[in-house]
């Protein structure tokens, strides 16, 4: 039974979001593993196709798929490490490793984009023979693999930043496969060798855009910002609306990882509200309406 002055609450189920439990984590892990196997299997074929056809667009797509394999391996490791029990020196566990992996994935994605763009600029000056007939089947195969991978990860990416990193890799690669396929069609129909180079540049821009978005989201968590979907002002107003609450100070809201949102606050209350019932009402509000997992509240008597 909490004392009237102080309450610490750890809510394991995120009140209807369905992503805080072990089953959800296991499902995400299995999907990541399947996507990794699919991607790794087709990466070899993409490299062979880029070598045989001389296509930069296909090389960009195969290079991106290779980075996908690496990022998915990191994501799988991060998902496993994030579920480890905490220690006396890591009281929140190792969940933040997931965010570090997402940041790493974003940086890797950005490096791939810069490489593609640099190679495209080089080929504007020095033309290179490209076979559309050879590259097109490989591009179509890559597109099908990426569509299947995106379908597997869709949904989980909304509430898990680590899965989101892998999902953005797959989406960027899907765009790359579409671009490579379009370049192959233009080469076959019109012998437009420049189309391969130009489409590679477009792929680079798309990849870089996803990389910057992922880096931004990871940095928000690492800088302990409040989640983008949550208004701290709205939380403050809701707490102030509770019966007997006269003021709030030391209100802090931040994320440990994609799933864990934390709040600490001091509530200034009237003498008749300095009770466990007030603490319980505040906790019910925070977990039920705002879906906080971990909250620490302290009551203070109004001066």
N, C-alpha and C positions, 0 to 999 in steps of 0.2 A: 504493500500500500504506500503510494507516494506521500511524502509530507506535504502540507499545504504550501510550503515555500518553493519547492523545487520538484521538477519531474523530468525524467529522462526517458525517452520513448524511442524504441527501434521497431519500425513497422516493416515486416518482411514482405508483405503483399501490397502491391502498389494500387490497391483499391480499384480494380476494374481494368487496368491497362494490360494485365496478363503477361508481363515480361519480367517479373522479378523472381520467379521461381526457378527451381532446379530444372524442371521439365523444359521450360522455355530455353534455358541455357544449353541443355543437351541437344535440343532440336536445332538451334543455331549452329552448334558445333558440327553436327552431322551434315548439315547443308553446306557449311564451309568446306568440309572434307570432300564431299562429292563434287563441289565446284572446282576444288583444287585438282582432283584427279582428271576431271574433264578438260580443264585448261592445260594441265601439264601434258596430257595426251596429244592435244592438237597443236601445242607450241612447236613441237618437232616438225610436224607436217607444214606449218606456216613457214618455218625457216627454209625448209627444202623448196617450197613453192617460190619464196622470194629469191632464192639463189637461181633456180631454173628459169624464172621469168625476168629477172633483173628489175623487178618493180620496187620502187621506194615505198609506195603506199602499203604494199604487202610486207615489206621489211619493217615498216613502222608498226604495222599491226602485229607482226610476230614478235618484235621487240617489246611491245606493250604487253603481249600475252606472257612473255618471259617475266616481266616485272610483276604481272598478275600472280604468277606462280610463287614468286618470292614473297609478295605481300600477303598472299593467302596463307603461306606457311607461317609468317609472322603472326597473322591474325589467329590462326589455330593455336599457336603457342600462347598468345596473349589471352585467349578465351580460357585456356586451361589454367594458366597462372592466376588469372583474376578470380578463380573459384577457390583458391587456396585459403586456408584459415589464417587469420591474423596472428601476430605475435606481440610480445610485450613492447617491441619497438615499432611495429606496424599495426597499430590498433584498428585501422580501417581495412586491414587485409592488403591485398595486392591488386585491388580493382583498378587503380590508377594506371597500371601497366597497359591496360587496354587503350587508354588515351594516348600514351606514348607510342604505341604501335600505330594508332590512327595518324598521329603526326608524322611518323616515319613514312607511312604509306603515302601521305600527301606530298612530302618532300621527294620521294622516289618518283611519284607521278609527274611532278614538276620537272625533274631531271630528264625524264623520258620525253616530255613535250619539247624541252629546249633542244635535245639531240635531234628530234625529228625536224624541227624548224630549221636548225642549222644545216642539216643535210639537204633539205628542200632548197634553201638559198644557194647552196653549192651547185645543185643540179640545174638551177636556172642558168648558170654560166656554162657549165659543162654538161651537155646532153648525154643521155645514156640510153642504149636500146632496151626496149621493154616489150615483152610478149603478152598481149592481152589474153590470147587463147590459153596460155599456161596459167596465168594468175587468177583468172575468173573462177575456175572450180575451187581453188584454195580459199578465195575470198568468200564464196558462198558457204563453204564448209565452216569457216570461222564465224560467219554470221549465225549459222544454226547453233553452233556450240555456245556462243555468247547469249543468244536468246534463251536457251535452256538454262544457262547459269543465272541470268537475270531473273527468270521466273522462280528459280529456287530461292534466291535471296530476297525477292520482293516481299515487303511486309515487315520482315525482321529488321531491315535497315532503318525503319522509322524510329525505333527506340534503342538501338544499339550502335554506338559510334564506331565500334570495331567492325561490325558487319557492314556499316555504311561505307567505311573505307574500301572494303572489298567490292561492295556493290557499285561504287563510283568507278573503280577500276574496270569492272565488267561493262558498265554502260559506255565508258570512253572507248573500250575495245570494240564494243558493238558498233559504235559510230565509225570506228576505224575500218571495220569489216564492210560496212555499207559504202564507205568512201573507196575502199580498194575494189569493191565490186563495180561501182560506178566507173572508176578509172579503167577497169578491164573492159567494160562495155564500150566506152568511148574509144579505147584503143582499137578494139575489133571493128567498130563501125566506121571510125573516121581517121584512125591512125594518129590520134592526138597524143603524142608522147608527153607534151607539157601537162596534160590533164593529171597524169600520175604525180607530177611534182606539185601542182597547185592543190590537189586534194590532200596531199600529205601535209601541206601547210595548214589547211583547214582542220585536219585531225589534231595537229599540234595545238591549235587554239582551243579546241574543245577539251583536250586533255588537261591543258593548263588551267582552264576555268574550273574544272572539277577539283584539281589539286588545290587551288587557292581556297575554294569553299571548304574543303576538308581540313586544311591547315587552320583556317579561321575558327571552325567549330572546335577543333582540338585545343587551340590556344585559349578559347573562352573558358574551357573547363580547367586547364592548367593555371589560368589566371584567377580562378575561383570566382568567376562571374555567375550571376544568377542565370538559370536556363532561359533561353530566348522565349519559350512559350509561357513563361511565368512572370506575372507582374508583381514585383515586391510591394509596390504601392497598394495594389489590391489586397495582398495578404495583410498588410498593416491595417487597412480600413476594416477588413473582416474581423481581425482580432479586437480592434477598438470598439466594434459593434457588440461584442460580448457583454453580457450583463455584469456590471461592476468594474470593468476594465477602464481605467482613467487615462492611461498613457502607456507608451512602449519606448524602450531604448535598447541599445546594443542588439538590434535586429540584424542578423546576418543570414544570408541564403546563398548556398553554393552547391556545386555538384562534385561528388567523388569520382563518378564515371557516368556513363549514359543512363544507368538505372537508378543510381542512388542520389537523391536530392536531400540536402541537410539544412536544418534551420536551428538557430539558437536565438533566444530573445529574453528580455526581462519585461514582465508585465507589471505595471503599477496599478494596484487595485484598491478599492475602498475596503474598510475594515470588515464589512459583512461579506465581501467576496474573497477574503483571504482563506480559501478552503480548497480541499481536494476536488470538489465539484467544479470549480472554476478551471482548474488545471485539466480536468477530464474533458470539459466542454471545448477548451482550446485545442487539445489533442485530437478530439473527434473532428473538429473543423479542419485542422491541418492535414490529417490523413484522409479524411473523407472527401473534402472538396478540392484540396490542392495536391493530394497524392504524395505528400512527403513520406520518405522512408524512415528518416532518423531526425528526431527533434529533441531539443533540450530547452525547457522553459523554467524560468524562476519568477516567483511572485514577490513583489515588494509592496509594502503598505504605503498608501498615499500619505505624503508628508502632512 
